[in-house]
Amino acid sequence: MAKILFISVYDINAEGIRMMSSLLKESGHQPFVVFLKRLKKGPVLNPEKDWVGVAESGKPFRHAVGEEITRTEENILKRVIRNIGPDVVGFSVCTPTAETVDRLTKVVRDCFPGPIIWGGPHPTMMVSECVDHCDYACVGEGDLTIVEIADSLDKGSSNLESIKGIVCGKKDAVTLSPPCPLVEDLDSLPFKDISPEGKFFIDNDQLITEFKEISYSGNYHLISARGCPFQCTYCCEAAFKKLYFPHKFLRRRTAARVVEEIKQALEIIDFPKVRFEDEVFSLDLTWLEEFRTLYKKDVGLPFVCYLFPMSGLKERIPVLKDAGLVSTVLALQSGSEMINKEVFKRKFNRDVYLESAELLHAEGITIYTDVITYNPFETEQDLQKTLDVLADLPKPFNLDVNKLYILKGTEIDTIAREQKPVVQVPEQVFDLYARLFFLTRWSSIGAALAKLISRGSLFKRNRSFGFLINPYFFNLPFRLINKIARVTGRQKG
């Protein structure tokens, strides 16, 4: 029986790690998970490396990374490792956390002589950069590979580089092997491990054993499918699809299996809502109809999912609403046809997008949308087109504004390095439009004001004037009116 210790930095959801933990248990091994620090939105420390969002106040903040890990917390981690005595330590690494994981890898080496493995999106995309910081890197989906690693260690073999998907060596001597085998039948996988057994949490210089939390939101997060039908240049999913070509990368569990997972989870923990993390939840109408029947019968909780604006939504939205859909992410990213088509390579039809939003609004489903901006390929005309789409959305809606984060290894990374675009929009103009985007959220008055300001030059020329526009305070009365309307509506109902 091999002991495998996973370390998850700033992520207690940790879908991949929890799945591998279940697989190891099923195979007779002993997994442990250390969740290190909570994810907290913080100030931007390094604008060149941080994934940055913009708040409604107009201030930038850091995504994906929490507070700095203290020396005391590092010592607690060492103590946990010594007490467990694992055979291997594995880190799940995404690009924004790579530097933090590199530092923690050095901390682990102080108390652990065995192999340290990096897995997750960053090693899969940039394996040559990673093997200089760890003993092995895992490329691709590691579900089957982690069991093979544990079996190998259990038999006394330390020759992990012979395992498919495992890369060993310094970055100037990397021999790339085929990626980890793909799980074609997702129903063959166990449900993710949500038990507190073997779970540790380190934060605020303290250690919690038998850690019970499974998500930041208090809701149950899961995926019914892996992969995405689209090829957006900024997304790692497109790169993963290329990695596994010609194998089918988009796979889905049966509706019965998905509902059974939620039923079993409710027997262990209590949660008020379900959040599906599929890239696009609404692809298959037949699947949705079967899901609706089973979910209403056996679960009956409200749920959230991601949708894509497409003509077929008209027949899908009533099914989703009847099943329990209460809010959805209907991402915009950009209102510019040029940016979507030539830079993001993302399917976009303005009329279909707005029609989809109107259909959701008519059903009383809350809409969240995302915008990617501060893009070196953008012109002010592109920003104006995004503002115009947001202004035409039904009110109210929720909005996230993000600065373009170029992931290494994605297609947009290649495009940016080859074309070396010169930023055409002054920083203060990007700042102004970010604030104007938020002005459109709550009322037609705010949307009209945002469009009026965007067509003048005073706020664009003077950064101080731009900072005077605080969408939070302007939107406050409309938010209160909307809240009163919701409460009144519930009471009448």
C-alpha positions in Angstrom: 0.0 0.0 0.0 1.6 3.2 -1.2 1.2 6.5 0.6 0.6 9.4 -1.7 0.4 13.0 -0.4 -1.1 15.7 -2.5 -0.6 19.4 -1.8 -3.3 21.8 -3.1 -2.3 25.5 -2.9 -5.2 28.0 -2.6 -7.8 25.5 -3.7 -10.0 23.4 -1.4 -12.3 22.4 -4.3 -9.5 20.5 -5.9 -11.6 18.4 -8.2 -8.7 16.6 -9.8 -6.9 15.8 -6.6 -10.1 14.6 -5.0 -10.8 12.3 -7.9 -7.3 10.8 -7.8 -7.7 10.3 -4.0 -10.8 8.2 -4.7 -9.0 6.2 -7.4 -6.1 5.5 -5.0 -8.5 4.3 -2.3 -10.3 2.1 -4.7 -6.9 0.6 -5.7 -5.9 -0.2 -2.1 -3.5 2.7 -1.5 -3.5 5.5 1.1 -4.0 9.0 -0.1 -3.6 12.2 1.9 -4.4 15.8 1.0 -3.0 19.0 2.4 -5.0 22.1 1.5 -2.7 25.0 1.9 -4.3 28.5 2.4 -7.6 29.8 1.2 -8.1 31.6 -2.0 -8.6 35.3 -1.3 -8.8 38.1 -3.7 -5.8 40.3 -3.0 -3.9 43.3 -4.3 -1.9 42.8 -7.5 1.7 41.9 -6.6 3.1 41.4 -10.1 1.0 42.6 -13.0 3.2 40.7 -15.5 2.5 37.3 -13.8 -0.7 37.7 -11.8 -4.1 36.9 -13.3 -5.9 40.2 -12.7 -9.5 41.2 -12.4 -11.1 44.6 -12.1 -13.6 45.2 -9.2 -16.7 47.3 -9.6 -14.9 50.2 -7.8 -12.4 50.1 -10.7 -9.5 48.8 -8.6 -7.5 45.8 -9.9 -7.2 42.6 -7.8 -5.5 39.3 -8.0 -7.3 36.0 -9.0 -6.2 32.5 -8.2 -3.6 33.4 -5.5 -4.2 34.0 -1.8 -2.2 35.5 1.0 1.5 34.7 1.2 2.4 31.4 2.9 4.2 32.1 6.2 7.3 30.5 7.6 5.1 29.0 10.4 2.8 27.5 7.9 5.8 26.0 6.0 7.0 24.4 9.3 3.5 23.0 9.9 3.6 21.5 6.4 6.9 19.9 7.1 5.6 18.4 10.4 2.6 16.9 8.6 4.9 15.4 5.9 7.1 13.8 8.6 4.1 12.4 10.4 2.6 10.8 7.3 5.9 9.5 5.8 4.6 9.5 2.2 6.2 7.6 -0.7 5.6 10.5 -3.1 4.5 14.1 -2.8 2.4 15.6 -5.6 1.5 19.2 -6.3 -1.3 20.4 -8.5 0.0 23.4 -10.4 -1.7 26.1 -12.4 0.3 28.9 -14.1 -0.5 31.7 -11.5 0.7 29.5 -8.6 3.8 28.0 -10.3 6.3 30.3 -8.5 4.6 29.6 -5.1 4.7 25.9 -5.8 8.4 26.1 -6.8 9.2 27.7 -3.4 7.1 25.1 -1.6 8.9 22.3 -3.5 12.2 23.5 -1.9 10.5 23.5 1.5 9.3 19.9 1.0 12.8 18.8 -0.1 14.1 19.9 3.4 12.1 17.1 5.0 11.3 14.6 2.3 13.8 12.6 0.3 11.4 10.9 -2.0 10.1 11.9 -5.5 8.2 15.2 -5.9 5.7 15.3 -8.9 4.1 18.3 -10.5 0.8 17.7 -12.2 -2.1 19.8 -13.5 -2.5 22.4 -16.3 0.8 24.1 -16.0 3.1 21.0 -16.3 0.8 19.8 -19.1 1.3 23.0 -21.1 4.9 23.8 -20.2 6.6 20.6 -19.2 10.0 21.8 -20.2 9.9 24.6 -17.7 8.6 22.4 -14.9 11.1 19.5 -14.8 13.8 21.9 -13.7 11.9 22.4 -10.4 10.6 18.9 -9.6 11.7 15.3 -10.0 8.9 14.4 -12.4 6.1 16.2 -14.3 2.8 14.6 -15.2 1.5 15.5 -18.6 -2.2 15.2 -19.3 -5.1 13.7 -17.2 -3.5 11.8 -14.4 -6.4 9.6 -13.2 -5.0 6.3 -14.4 -1.3 7.4 -14.1 -1.5 8.1 -10.4 -2.6 4.6 -9.7 0.2 3.2 -11.9 2.7 5.3 -9.9 1.3 4.0 -6.6 1.4 0.4 -7.8 5.0 0.9 -9.0 6.1 2.3 -5.7 4.2 -0.4 -3.8 6.3 -3.0 -5.7 9.5 -1.3 -4.7 10.2 0.3 -8.1 11.4 3.9 -8.3 11.6 3.9 -12.2 8.7 6.2 -12.7 9.9 7.6 -16.0 8.8 4.4 -17.7 5.2 5.3 -16.9 3.3 6.9 -19.8 2.8 10.7 -19.2 5.6 11.0 -16.7 8.5 13.2 -17.7 11.9 13.2 -15.9 15.0 15.3 -16.5 16.3 18.8 -16.7 14.6 21.1 -19.2 17.5 20.9 -21.7 17.2 17.1 -21.7 13.5 16.4 -21.7 12.3 13.4 -23.6 8.6 13.9 -24.2 6.5 10.8 -24.0 2.8 10.3 -24.9 0.5 12.0 -22.4 -1.2 10.2 -19.6 -3.9 7.8 -20.9 -7.3 9.4 -21.5 -10.3 8.0 -19.6 -12.8 7.5 -22.3 -15.7 6.2 -20.1 -16.1 8.8 -17.4 -18.8 6.6 -15.7 -16.0 4.1 -14.9 -14.5 6.7 -12.5 -15.5 6.7 -8.8 -17.0 9.8 -7.3 -14.6 12.4 -6.0 -13.3 12.0 -2.4 -15.3 14.4 -0.1 -14.6 12.5 3.2 -12.6 14.4 5.8 -10.3 11.3 6.3 -6.7 12.1 5.5 -7.5 15.8 4.8 -5.4 18.6 6.4 -5.9 22.3 6.2 -3.2 24.9 6.9 -4.0 28.6 7.2 -3.6 31.5 9.6 -0.5 29.6 11.1 -2.8 26.8 12.2 -3.5 23.2 11.3 -6.9 21.6 11.0 -7.0 17.8 10.7 -10.0 15.8 9.3 -10.8 18.9 7.2 -14.5 18.8 6.1 -15.0 21.7 3.8 -15.2 20.8 0.1 -15.7 24.2 -1.6 -15.4 28.0 -0.9 -19.0 28.6 -1.8 -20.6 26.0 0.5 -22.2 24.5 -2.6 -21.4 21.2 -4.3 -19.2 21.6 -7.3 -18.9 18.8 -9.9 -18.4 18.2 -13.6 -20.7 16.1 -15.9 -18.3 16.4 -18.8 -14.6 16.9 -19.6 -13.4 18.9 -22.6 -14.9 21.7 -24.7 -16.3 21.8 -28.2 -14.6 25.1 -28.9 -11.1 26.2 -29.7 -10.6 29.6 -27.9 -7.0 30.7 -28.2 -6.7 31.9 -24.6 -8.0 28.7 -23.0 -6.0 25.6 -22.0 -8.8 23.3 -23.0 -7.9 23.9 -26.7 -4.3 23.0 -26.0 -5.4 19.8 -24.2 -7.6 18.8 -27.1 -4.6 19.1 -29.4 -2.5 17.1 -27.0 -4.9 14.2 -27.3 -5.7 14.4 -31.0 -7.1 12.4 -32.7 -8.8 10.9 -29.6 -12.2 12.3 -28.6 -11.4 14.8 -25.8 -15.0 15.9 -25.1 -16.6 13.2 -23.0 -19.7 13.1 -20.7 -21.0 11.0 -17.9 -24.5 9.6 -18.1 -27.2 11.7 -16.4 -27.9 8.8 -14.0 -24.3 8.7 -12.8 -24.2 12.5 -12.3 -27.4 12.5 -10.2 -26.2 9.5 -8.2 -23.0 11.4 -7.2 -25.1 14.3 -5.9 -27.4 11.9 -4.0 -24.5 10.2 -2.3 -22.8 13.5 -1.5 -26.0 14.7 0.3 -25.8 11.7 2.5 -22.3 12.8 3.7 -22.7 16.7 3.7 -25.4 19.3 3.5 -25.3 21.9 0.8 -27.9 24.3 -0.6 -27.0 24.4 -4.3 -25.1 22.5 -7.0 -22.7 24.1 -9.3 -21.8 22.4 -12.6 -18.3 23.3 -13.8 -18.7 21.9 -17.3 -17.3 24.2 -20.0 -20.8 24.1 -21.7 -23.6 22.3 -19.9 -26.4 22.6 -22.5 -24.9 20.7 -25.5 -27.1 17.7 -25.6 -30.9 18.2 -25.4 -31.6 14.5 -25.0 -29.1 14.3 -22.1 -30.7 17.4 -20.5 -34.2 15.9 -20.6 -33.1 12.7 -18.9 -31.1 14.8 -16.4 -34.2 16.9 -15.6 -36.3 13.9 -14.8 -33.8 12.3 -12.5 -32.5 15.5 -10.9 -36.0 16.7 -10.0 -36.9 13.3 -8.5 -33.8 12.6 -6.6 -32.1 15.9 -5.8 -34.4 18.9 -6.3 -31.8 21.6 -5.4 -31.3 24.8 -7.4 -28.2 24.7 -9.6 -25.8 26.9 -11.6 -24.1 26.1 -14.8 -22.2 27.6 -17.8 -24.1 28.1 -21.1 -23.0 29.1 -24.5 -25.2 31.5 -26.6 -26.5 29.4 -29.5 -29.7 29.1 -31.5 -30.7 25.9 -29.8 -31.0 27.5 -26.3 -34.6 28.4 -27.0 -35.7 24.8 -26.5 -33.1 24.0 -23.8 -33.8 26.9 -21.4 -37.3 25.7 -20.3 -35.8 22.2 -19.6 -33.0 23.7 -17.6 -35.4 26.0 -15.7 -37.7 23.1 -14.9 -34.8 21.1 -13.6 -33.8 23.8 -11.2 -31.4 26.2 -13.0 -31.4 29.6 -11.1 -28.3 31.3 -12.5 -25.9 30.9 -15.4 -22.7 32.2 -16.8 -23.2 33.5 -20.3 -19.8 34.7 -21.1 -19.3 37.6 -23.6 -15.5 38.1 -23.4 -15.7 40.8 -26.2 -18.5 42.5 -28.1 -16.1 43.0 -31.0 -16.5 40.6 -34.0 -12.9 41.2 -34.9 -11.5 40.3 -31.5 -13.6 37.2 -31.2 -12.9 35.9 -34.7 -9.3 36.9 -35.3 -7.8 37.0 -31.8 -9.9 34.8 -29.6 -11.1 32.5 -32.4 -14.3 32.3 -30.5 -17.8 31.9 -32.1 -19.8 35.0 -31.5 -23.0 36.4 -32.9 -24.2 39.6 -31.3 -27.9 39.0 -32.1 -27.8 35.4 -30.8 -26.0 36.4 -27.7 -28.6 39.1 -26.8 -31.5 36.8 -27.7 -30.1 34.1 -25.4 -29.8 36.7 -22.6 -33.4 37.8 -23.2 -34.6 34.2 -23.0 -32.9 33.6 -19.7 -34.1 36.9 -18.3 -37.7 36.1 -19.3 -37.4 32.8 -17.3 -36.1 34.7 -14.2 -32.7 33.1 -14.5 -29.8 35.3 -13.2 -27.2 36.0 -15.8 -23.5 36.3 -15.1 -21.2 37.4 -17.9 -17.4 37.8 -18.3 -15.4 40.3 -20.2 -11.7 39.9 -21.2 -10.1 43.3 -21.9 -6.8 45.2 -21.4 -6.0 43.3 -24.6 -3.0 44.6 -26.7 -5.0 43.6 -29.8 -8.0 45.9 -28.9 -8.7 49.3 -30.2 -11.1 51.8 -28.6 -13.6 50.8 -31.2 -13.5 47.2 -29.9 -14.0 48.5 -26.4 -17.0 50.5 -27.5 -18.6 47.5 -29.1 -18.3 45.5 -25.9 -19.8 48.4 -24.0 -22.7 48.6 -26.5 -23.5 44.8 -26.0 -23.4 45.2 -22.2 -25.7 48.2 -22.5 -28.2 46.2 -24.4 -28.3 43.3 -22.0 -31.5 42.9 -19.9 -31.0 44.4 -16.4 -29.8 43.5 -13.9 -26.9 41.1 -14.6 -23.7 40.2 -12.9 -20.3 41.0 -14.4 -16.7 40.0 -14.1 -14.1 42.2 -15.9 -10.7 40.5 -16.4 -7.4 41.7 -17.9 -6.3 39.4 -20.6 -4.1 36.7 -19.0 -1.9 35.0 -21.6 -1.3 31.4 -20.5 2.0 30.0 -21.7 1.5 27.2 -24.3 -1.9 28.5 -25.6 -2.5 29.7 -29.1 -2.8 33.3 -28.1 0.6 33.0 -26.5 2.1 32.0 -29.8 0.1 34.8 -31.6 1.4 37.4 -29.2 5.0 36.3 -29.5 4.9 36.2 -33.3 2.9 39.4 -33.9 4.3 41.4 -30.9 1.2 43.7 -30.9 1.7 47.3 -29.9 -0.9 48.4 -27.3 -3.1 51.0 -29.1 -5.2 52.1 -26.1 -3.8 54.2 -23.2 -4.1 52.6 -19.8 -6.4 55.3 -18.5 -8.8 54.5 -21.4 -8.9 50.8 -20.5 -9.5 51.9 -16.9 -12.4 54.1 -17.9 -14.1 51.4 -20.0 -13.8 48.9 -17.2 -15.7 51.3 -15.0 -18.2 52.0 -17.8 -18.8 48.3 -18.3 -20.0 48.1 -14.6 -22.3 51.1 -15.1 -24.4 49.1 -17.5 -25.3 46.4 -15.0 -28.3 47.6 -13.0 -30.4 50.1 -15.0 -31.0 51.6 -18.4 -30.1 54.9 -17.0 -26.6 53.7 -16.1 -26.2 52.1 -19.5 -27.2 55.3 -21.2 -24.8 57.3 -19.0 -22.0 54.9 -19.8 -22.5 55.2 -23.5 -22.7 59.0 -23.2 -19.4 59.3 -21.3 -17.7 56.9 -23.7 -18.4 59.2 -26.6 -16.7 62.2 -25.0 -13.0 62.8 -24.5 -12.8 64.6 -21.1 -12.7 61.4 -19.0 -10.4 59.7 -21.5 -7.8 62.4 -21.5 -7.6 62.9 -17.7 -7.1 59.8 -15.5 -8.3 61.7 -12.4 -11.6 62.4 -14.0 -11.9 58.8 -14.9 -11.4 57.8 -11.3 -14.3 60.0 -10.3 -16.6 57.4 -12.0 -17.4 54.9 -9.3 -20.0 52.4 -10.6 -20.5 50.9 -7.1 -21.9 54.2 -5.7 -23.8 55.1 -8.8 -25.5 51.6 -9.0 -26.3 51.5 -5.2 -29.8 53.0 -5.5 -30.7 50.7 -8.4 -29.4 47.7 -6.5 -31.6 48.6 -3.5 -34.7 49.0 -5.8 -34.0 45.7 -7.4 -33.6 44.0 -4.0 -36.9 45.4 -2.8 -38.6 44.2 -6.0 -37.2 40.7 -5.5 -38.4 40.6 -1.9 -41.8 41.9 -2.8 -42.1 39.4 -5.6 -41.2 36.5 -3.3 -43.8 37.7 -0.7 -46.5 37.8 -3.4 -45.5 34.4 -4.6 
